[in-house]
Amino acid sequence: METVKTIKGVKEEDWETFRKMAKQHKMNMGKFFSRLVHKNQSPMTWERLLSMPKLISDHEAEDMIKRARAMRKDLV
């Protein structure tokens, strides 16, 4: 029997993005989460990924997201 687990502190828009990614891969969210966790058991582990220095600043990342959203709106 499956159990339901929750993850605290996840932004609503991040949760929606994750849900959409699972749907794109034609998986439920549990299977998609497992795939992400187990797929990355290579030399490039989560710990190594998360401890890498940032490539761009938080401000630059926010600006990039705003510009991408604006470009998508222009395409619709």
Helices and strands as residue ranges (DSSP letters): H 12-24, H 29-39, H 46-51, H 58-75
